[in-house]
């Protein structure tokens, strides 16, 4: 379905302003190409199927300028409590002072777009392929058009990284827009865990338009864990694209708790055979938050498996969106795919839109999907109260256990514990005691 076309697209002025910050001829050509595609695809409107449940009107009407300040303090209370090497971006630009690059092992190399000598290594062209769906790309093209920096992470072939790497993107300032860009290449047989945190300074109102590209070589293992905990007045639109080759394993988990409006989209392309792919998540919303989780898993070869479990808790007038699609190509025989979204509504005014999809062109597969929506059951509360537990404590236990069940999908024990801490803090601040 074609995107909504308007006479003047949002942020065209920012694209023009960004041209003065280009790093060279190659960068200018890239920006011009992305700008043209952005104009062609248009701004997602109510008739755009993949954006049907998430309106961008408030975002499009906002008066944003390009970020120019690139200094901040890491808000430690908003990120996962992990001791590991950090890569810090402020308003989309690598901040070497806040990062501890010296702690990186020899198996990892980090290069910023500004310092990169060979720009041909960056797979920007991957997003311009004809087979890419134009419905999800407008904001990705916008990210590329205004791009001022990118972080390129290389994991050496055959290397096993024992310590996770924490990439922190901080939003700092009011009325600004920035475009964090991460490109991660995992060599054949490599293993690494990556935490990606998106947070904001208190009271900051900004638009973070983030794109992360991952390329998993044969038999590589990548754990990729995203915490979206932006400031309460901010907008976050994030795309994660993972291309996964033969025998590789990709474990993805997204925790969404912050922002006025957020959309976390994960697109996994299982190009090789024998791939194991998990795309799971949890979302917690209160007040008037809007949280959108959109996923697309494409099985392109034989004998791969995918698992997808999302669970959310929504209170007040918060709204959640889950759109999940599994596509199985004719050559992808013996595919095993599972998809489930569950939501708990704690208020009569809370809302969830759930749209699970299966599109299968192979006949030797095992695929299933489902969605459930419910309330906190009075019978369960009564059961606990009958055993001497007060009503408030019973409520806490049930909500906490509900979210913990989703977080248990995270394979790395230390990271799982850190995500659990974030969830517990959010529950204490927003739900407990009501």
C-alpha positions in Angstrom: 0.0 0.0 0.0 1.4 3.4 -0.9 2.3 5.8 1.7 0.5 9.1 2.2 1.9 11.8 0.1 1.8 15.5 1.2 2.9 18.7 -0.5 5.6 19.2 2.1 7.0 16.4 4.1 7.9 16.9 7.8 11.6 17.5 8.5 12.5 18.6 5.0 14.0 21.8 6.5 16.2 19.7 8.7 17.5 17.7 5.8 18.5 20.9 4.0 20.2 22.2 7.2 22.1 18.9 7.6 23.8 19.4 4.3 26.3 21.8 5.8 27.6 19.1 8.2 28.6 16.5 5.6 32.0 14.8 5.9 32.8 14.7 2.2 31.5 14.0 -1.2 30.5 10.4 -0.5 28.5 11.6 2.6 26.7 14.3 0.5 25.8 11.8 -2.1 24.4 9.4 0.5 22.3 12.1 2.1 21.0 13.2 -1.3 20.0 9.7 -2.2 18.3 9.1 1.1 16.5 12.4 0.8 15.2 11.4 -2.6 13.9 8.1 -1.3 12.3 9.9 1.7 10.4 12.2 -0.7 9.3 9.2 -2.8 8.0 7.1 0.0 6.3 10.0 1.9 5.3 10.3 5.5 3.5 7.4 7.1 -0.2 8.3 7.5 -3.4 6.5 8.6 -3.6 4.6 5.3 -0.2 3.1 5.7 -0.9 -0.4 6.9 2.3 -0.9 9.1 1.6 2.5 10.8 -2.1 2.1 11.1 -2.2 2.0 14.9 0.5 4.6 15.6 -0.2 8.1 14.5 2.8 10.4 14.0 0.8 13.6 13.8 2.2 15.0 17.1 5.7 14.2 15.9 5.2 15.7 12.5 3.8 18.9 13.8 6.6 19.4 16.3 9.2 22.2 15.7 12.4 20.3 16.0 15.9 21.5 15.1 19.1 19.5 14.6 21.0 18.8 17.7 24.2 20.8 18.1 25.2 20.1 21.7 27.0 16.8 22.3 27.8 16.7 26.0 25.8 15.2 28.8 26.0 13.1 32.0 25.2 9.4 31.8 21.9 9.0 33.8 23.0 6.0 35.7 19.5 5.5 37.2 18.0 4.9 33.8 20.3 2.3 32.3 20.9 -1.3 33.1 23.2 -1.7 36.2 26.0 -3.5 34.4 29.8 -3.2 34.8 31.2 -3.5 31.3 32.8 -1.5 28.5 30.6 1.5 27.4 30.2 3.2 24.1 28.3 6.5 24.7 26.5 8.6 22.1 25.1 12.0 22.9 22.5 13.2 20.5 23.6 10.6 18.0 27.3 11.5 18.1 30.0 9.3 19.7 31.3 10.9 22.9 34.8 9.5 23.5 35.2 11.2 26.9 32.1 9.4 28.4 33.0 6.1 26.6 35.7 3.7 28.0 37.1 2.5 24.7 40.3 1.4 26.3 38.5 -1.5 28.1 37.6 -3.1 24.8 39.3 -6.4 24.0 41.3 -7.0 20.8 38.4 -9.0 19.4 36.3 -5.8 19.2 36.9 -2.7 17.1 34.9 0.4 17.4 35.1 3.1 14.7 33.0 6.3 14.3 31.8 7.5 11.0 33.9 10.6 11.4 37.1 8.6 11.9 36.4 5.7 9.4 38.9 5.7 6.5 37.1 3.2 4.3 33.5 4.2 4.0 32.8 1.4 1.6 32.7 -1.0 4.6 29.4 0.6 5.7 26.5 -1.2 4.2 24.2 1.8 3.6 23.3 0.4 0.2 21.5 -2.5 2.0 18.6 -0.2 2.8 18.1 1.0 -0.8 17.5 -2.5 -2.3 14.3 -2.8 -4.4 13.0 -5.8 -2.3 12.9 -3.7 0.9 9.4 -2.8 2.0 8.9 1.0 1.6 6.4 1.1 4.4 8.9 0.8 7.2 11.7 2.8 5.5 10.6 6.5 5.5 12.1 7.3 8.9 15.1 5.2 8.1 15.7 7.3 5.0 15.3 10.4 7.2 17.9 9.0 9.6 20.3 8.5 6.7 19.6 11.9 5.2 20.5 13.9 8.4 23.2 11.5 9.6 26.1 13.2 11.3 27.8 10.2 12.8 27.6 6.4 13.1 29.3 3.8 15.2 30.7 0.7 13.4 31.4 -2.3 15.6 33.4 -5.2 14.2 33.7 -8.6 16.0 36.6 -10.6 14.7 36.0 -13.9 13.1 36.1 -16.8 15.6 36.4 -14.5 18.7 34.4 -15.1 21.8 33.7 -11.9 23.8 33.2 -12.9 27.5 32.1 -9.4 28.6 29.1 -7.7 27.1 29.4 -4.3 25.4 27.0 -1.5 26.5 26.1 1.1 23.9 24.3 4.1 25.5 22.5 6.7 23.4 21.6 9.8 25.4 19.1 12.5 24.4 20.0 15.9 25.9 18.1 19.1 25.0 14.7 20.4 24.1 13.1 20.6 20.7 15.9 18.7 19.0 16.1 15.8 16.7 19.0 13.4 16.2 19.7 10.1 14.4 21.7 7.4 16.3 23.2 4.9 13.9 24.8 1.6 14.9 26.3 -0.9 12.4 27.4 -4.3 13.9 29.3 -6.9 12.0 29.8 -10.3 13.7 32.4 -12.4 11.9 31.9 -16.1 11.2 32.0 -18.1 14.4 32.1 -15.1 16.7 30.1 -14.6 19.9 29.1 -11.3 21.6 26.4 -9.8 23.8 25.4 -6.2 23.1 23.3 -4.0 25.3 21.7 -1.0 23.6 20.3 1.6 26.0 18.3 4.7 24.9 17.8 7.2 27.7 17.2 10.9 28.1 18.2 13.6 30.5 15.4 14.6 32.9 12.8 16.9 31.3 14.3 16.7 27.8 11.9 16.8 24.9 13.5 15.4 21.8 13.0 13.1 18.8 15.4 10.1 18.6 15.2 8.5 15.2 17.5 5.4 15.7 18.6 2.7 13.3 20.7 -0.4 14.2 22.0 -2.8 11.5 23.4 -6.2 12.4 25.1 -8.7 10.1 25.7 -12.1 11.6 28.2 -14.3 9.9 28.0 -18.1 9.7 27.7 -19.8 13.1 28.0 -16.6 15.0 26.1 -15.9 18.2 24.8 -12.5 19.0 22.8 -11.5 22.0 21.2 -8.0 21.4 19.3 -6.4 24.3 17.6 -3.0 24.0 16.3 -0.8 26.7 14.2 2.0 25.5 13.9 4.3 28.5 13.8 7.8 27.0 12.6 10.8 28.9 8.8 11.1 29.5 8.4 14.0 27.0 10.4 12.5 24.2 9.7 10.6 20.9 11.6 7.4 20.0 11.3 5.7 16.6 13.8 2.8 16.4 14.5 0.2 13.7 16.7 -2.8 14.2 17.5 -4.9 11.1 19.3 -8.2 11.5 20.6 -10.2 8.5 21.4 -13.8 9.8 23.5 -16.3 7.9 23.9 -20.1 8.1 23.8 -21.7 11.6 23.9 -18.3 13.4 22.0 -17.6 16.6 20.3 -14.2 17.3 18.8 -13.5 20.7 16.9 -10.1 20.7 15.0 -8.6 23.6 13.5 -5.2 23.9 12.3 -3.5 27.1 10.1 -0.5 26.5 9.3 1.8 29.4 10.0 5.4 28.4 9.0 8.2 26.1 5.7 9.9 25.3 5.6 7.9 22.0 7.8 5.0 21.1 8.0 2.5 18.3 10.6 -0.3 18.4 10.6 -2.2 15.1 12.7 -5.4 14.6 13.2 -7.0 11.2 15.1 -10.3 11.1 16.0 -11.8 7.8 17.0 -15.5 8.2 19.0 -15.9 5.0 20.8 -19.0 6.0 19.7 -22.5 7.0 19.8 -23.8 10.6 19.3 -20.3 12.1 18.0 -19.8 15.6 16.2 -16.5 16.1 14.5 -15.2 19.2 12.8 -11.8 19.2 11.1 -11.1 22.6 10.2 -8.2 24.7 8.3 -6.5 27.5 6.6 -3.2 27.7 5.3 -1.1 30.6 3.1 1.9 30.0 1.3 4.4 32.2 -0.3 7.9 32.0 -0.8 8.6 28.2 2.2 6.7 26.9 2.0 5.1 23.4 4.2 2.0 22.9 4.5 0.2 19.6 6.3 -3.1 19.1 6.5 -4.1 15.4 8.3 -7.2 14.2 9.0 -9.0 11.0 10.7 -12.4 10.8 11.5 -13.6 7.3 12.5 -17.3 6.8 14.4 -17.6 3.6 16.1 -21.0 3.9 15.5 -24.5 5.2 15.5 -25.7 8.8 15.5 -22.5 10.8 13.5 -21.6 13.9 12.1 -18.4 15.4 10.5 -17.7 18.7 8.7 -14.5 19.6 7.1 -13.7 23.0 6.0 -10.2 24.1 4.2 -9.3 27.3 3.0 -5.9 28.5 1.3 -4.1 31.3 -0.7 -0.9 30.6 -2.3 1.4 33.0 -4.2 4.8 33.0 -4.8 5.8 29.3 -1.7 4.1 28.0 -1.9 2.4 24.6 0.1 -0.5 23.3 0.5 -1.8 19.8 1.9 -5.2 18.7 2.3 -6.1 15.1 4.2 -9.3 14.4 4.6 -11.0 11.1 6.3 -14.3 10.2 7.0 -14.8 6.4 8.0 -18.3 5.2 9.4 -18.5 1.7 8.7 -21.7 -0.5 12.3 -22.8 -0.1 12.2 -22.5 3.7 10.9 -26.0 4.4 11.1 -27.4 8.0 10.6 -23.9 9.5 9.6 -23.8 13.1 8.0 -20.5 14.1 6.2 -19.4 17.2 4.7 -16.0 18.0 2.7 -14.7 21.0 1.7 -11.4 22.5 0.0 -11.0 25.9 -1.2 -7.8 27.5 -2.5 -7.0 30.9 -4.8 -3.9 31.2 -5.0 -2.4 34.6 -7.4 0.4 33.7 -10.6 0.6 31.7 -9.1 3.3 29.6 -5.9 1.4 28.7 -5.8 -0.1 25.2 -3.9 -2.6 23.2 -4.0 -3.3 19.4 -2.6 -6.7 18.5 -2.1 -8.0 15.0 -0.2 -11.3 14.7 0.3 -12.6 11.2 1.6 -15.7 9.4 2.3 -15.7 5.7 3.5 -19.2 4.7 4.4 -20.5 1.2 6.1 -23.8 2.3 4.1 -27.0 3.2 6.5 -28.7 5.6 6.4 -26.2 8.5 5.3 -25.8 12.1 4.1 -22.3 12.8 1.7 -20.8 15.3 0.7 -17.4 16.6 -1.7 -15.9 19.2 -2.6 -13.0 21.3 -4.4 -12.6 24.7 -5.6 -9.5 26.5 -6.8 -9.6 30.1 -7.1 -7.9 33.5 -5.5 -8.7 36.8 -7.7 -11.5 38.0 -9.6 -11.0 41.2 -9.6 -14.7 41.9 -5.8 -14.8 42.0 -5.7 -11.8 44.3 -8.4 -13.4 46.6 -6.3 -16.7 46.6 -3.2 -14.9 47.9 -5.2 -12.8 50.4 -6.8 -16.0 51.7 -3.2 -17.1 52.6 -2.5 -14.0 54.7 -1.0 -11.7 52.0 -2.5 -8.2 51.9 -4.2 -7.0 48.7 -1.5 -4.5 47.7 1.3 -7.1 48.2 -0.7 -9.7 46.2 -1.2 -7.2 43.4 2.6 -6.5 43.3 3.4 -10.1 43.2 1.1 -10.9 40.3 2.1 -8.0 38.2 5.8 -8.6 38.9 5.5 -12.3 38.1 3.7 -11.5 34.9 6.5 -9.3 33.6 9.2 -11.6 34.9 7.8 -14.4 32.8 8.7 -12.4 29.7 12.1 -11.3 31.0 13.0 -15.0 31.6 13.3 -15.3 27.8 16.7 -13.5 28.0 19.4 -16.1 27.8 22.3 -14.1 29.5 21.7 -14.4 33.3 23.5 -11.1 34.2 21.6 -9.1 31.6 18.4 -10.8 32.5 18.9 -9.6 36.1 19.6 -6.1 35.0 16.5 -5.9 32.9 14.5 -7.3 35.8 15.9 -4.4 38.0 14.7 -1.8 35.4 11.2 -3.4 35.4 11.0 -3.4 39.2 12.0 0.2 39.4 9.4 1.2 36.9 6.7 -0.7 38.7 7.6 0.9 42.0 7.5 4.4 40.5 4.4 4.0 38.4 2.1 1.3 39.7 2.7 0.1 43.2 0.7 1.9 45.8 -2.1 2.9 43.5 
